[in-house]
Amino acid sequence: VFLLFGKLNPYTYLNKNTCIWSGEVACLLKLLFLLLQVLSDLEEDIGELNKENMWELSCETVREQLTNSIRKQWRMLKNHVEKLDNQVSRVHSGALNEKDVISREDHELETEKLELEIQQCKEMIKTQQQLLQQQLMSPCDDDTTLLLQDCYLLEERERLQEEWRLFREQKKNFEKERRSFTEAAIRLGLE
């Protein structure tokens, strides 16, 4: 498969007006589609096995059926790779169909469209970043500042109230422990 990728070149020009459009990307997409199809077929096979013979089939039978299914899918993949290899051989020998070739102008036009789209996306991202920076750096007006201060004061007040409550609770516990210790010391002294 890797040898096949090395043979395909999406920018190989046959003459100055045309270029090959079935390059590594197209080959990868075809292989990806085929592998997804293999995975789907395997899942179907496993599902059928589970439905039909869930309790009756032994582990060995399931293993055999799964192995046969994998071999079948492997053969399909091998045939597909051989077919792609034959296409590459035809490209190098010069036997191309019109559907395999795209004009250089069309290729350049498509490239320009993609570059323009990339540039527009970059500009949009830059604009969004600037707007975000402006929002973060913009000074607050007096009302907003007062509201924020009030909010912070309320939070601080609530936090202090909670700390006072904890302090009183700890003070009560300490007093109880002190009394218990004093009583225990008195009893020990009497004994």
DALINGI-V672705 format. One record per residue. RES is the residue in three letters. OMEGA is omega in degrees with one decimal (* if undefined). NEAR is the number of other ideal C-beta (glycine too) atoms within 12 Angstrom. Layout:
BEGIN
RES;OMEGA;NEAR + RES;OMEGA;NEAR
END
This chain:
BEGIN
VAL;-178.9;21 + PHE;176.1;13 + LEU;179.4;13 + LEU;179.9;29 + PHE;179.6;21 + GLY;-177.9;13 + LYS;-177.8;25 + LEU;179.1;32 + ASN;-175.3;22 + PRO;-177.9;22 + TYR;178.7;19 + THR;-179.5;25 + TYR;178.5;19 + LEU;170.0;24 + ASN;-173.4;13 + LYS;-176.4;9 + ASN;-174.4;14 + THR;175.7;24 + CYS;179.4;27 + ILE;-179.9;33 + TRP;-179.5;30 + SER;-177.3;30 + GLY;-177.4;27 + GLU;-177.9;24 + VAL;179.6;17 + ALA;179.3;23 + CYS;178.8;32 + LEU;178.5;20 + LEU;178.7;15 + LYS;179.3;25 + LEU;177.6;26 + LEU;178.2;16 + PHE;-179.6;17 + LEU;178.8;26 + LEU;175.8;21 + LEU;178.0;16 + GLN;177.8;19 + VAL;179.4;25 + LEU;178.7;18 + SER;178.7;16 + ASP;178.6;23 + LEU;178.3;25 + GLU;177.1;17 + GLU;179.2;16 + ASP;179.8;25 + ILE;178.1;22 + GLY;178.2;15 + GLU;178.3;18 + LEU;-179.2;25 + ASN;-178.1;17 + LYS;-173.3;13 + GLU;-169.6;15 + ASN;-173.1;16 + MET;-175.0;12 + TRP;-171.9;10 + GLU;-174.2;12 + LEU;175.3;19 + SER;179.8;12 + CYS;-179.0;12 + GLU;179.2;10 + THR;178.2;15 + VAL;179.6;22 + ARG;179.1;15 + GLU;-178.5;16 + GLN;178.3;23 + LEU;177.7;23 + THR;178.2;16 + ASN;178.7;18 + SER;178.9;26 + ILE;178.0;20 + ARG;179.2;17 + LYS;179.9;19 + GLN;178.3;26 + TRP;177.5;19 + ARG;178.5;16 + MET;178.9;22 + LEU;179.4;27 + LYS;178.4;19 + ASN;179.4;15 + HIS;178.5;25 + VAL;177.2;26 + GLU;177.9;17 + LYS;177.4;20 + LEU;177.8;30 + ASP;176.8;23 + ASN;177.8;17 + GLN;178.5;28 + VAL;178.5;29 + SER;178.3;17 + ARG;179.5;21 + VAL;-177.9;30 + HIS;178.8;17 + SER;176.8;11 + GLY;-179.3;15 + ALA;-178.3;14 + LEU;172.4;23 + ASN;177.0;15 + GLU;-178.8;10 + LYS;179.0;10 + ASP;-171.4;22 + VAL;175.1;24 + ILE;-177.1;28 + SER;-178.6;19 + ARG;179.2;21 + GLU;178.5;14 + ASP;179.1;16 + HIS;-179.6;23 + GLU;178.1;18 + LEU;178.6;14 + GLU;178.2;18 + THR;178.4;18 + GLU;178.0;14 + LYS;-179.2;14 + LEU;178.4;14 + GLU;177.7;14 + LEU;179.0;14 + GLU;177.5;14 + ILE;179.9;14 + GLN;178.8;14 + GLN;178.2;14 + CYS;178.4;14 + LYS;179.4;14 + GLU;179.2;14 + MET;178.6;14 + ILE;179.7;14 + LYS;179.0;14 + THR;179.3;14 + GLN;178.1;14 + GLN;178.8;14 + GLN;178.9;14 + LEU;178.3;14 + LEU;177.6;13 + GLN;178.8;12 + GLN;179.8;12 + GLN;-178.6;12 + LEU;-174.9;11 + MET;-176.1;10 + SER;179.9;11 + PRO;179.9;10 + CYS;175.2;14 + ASP;-174.9;10 + ASP;-179.6;10 + ASP;179.9;10 + THR;179.4;13 + THR;178.6;13 + LEU;178.8;13 + LEU;178.7;14 + LEU;179.0;15 + GLN;177.3;15 + ASP;179.8;14 + CYS;179.4;14 + TYR;178.7;14 + LEU;177.9;14 + LEU;178.6;14 + GLU;-179.9;14 + GLU;179.0;14 + ARG;178.6;14 + GLU;179.2;14 + ARG;178.4;14 + LEU;177.7;14 + GLN;178.5;14 + GLU;178.4;14 + GLU;176.9;14 + TRP;179.0;14 + ARG;177.8;14 + LEU;179.8;14 + PHE;179.4;14 + ARG;178.8;14 + GLU;178.5;14 + GLN;179.2;14 + LYS;177.8;14 + LYS;179.5;14 + ASN;179.7;14 + PHE;178.4;14 + GLU;178.3;14 + LYS;180.0;14 + GLU;179.8;14 + ARG;178.1;14 + ARG;179.3;14 + SER;-179.9;14 + PHE;-179.9;14 + THR;178.7;14 + GLU;179.5;14 + ALA;179.4;14 + ALA;178.8;13 + ILE;178.6;12 + ARG;179.5;11 + LEU;178.9;10 + GLY;179.6;9 + LEU;-178.6;8 + GLU;*;7
END
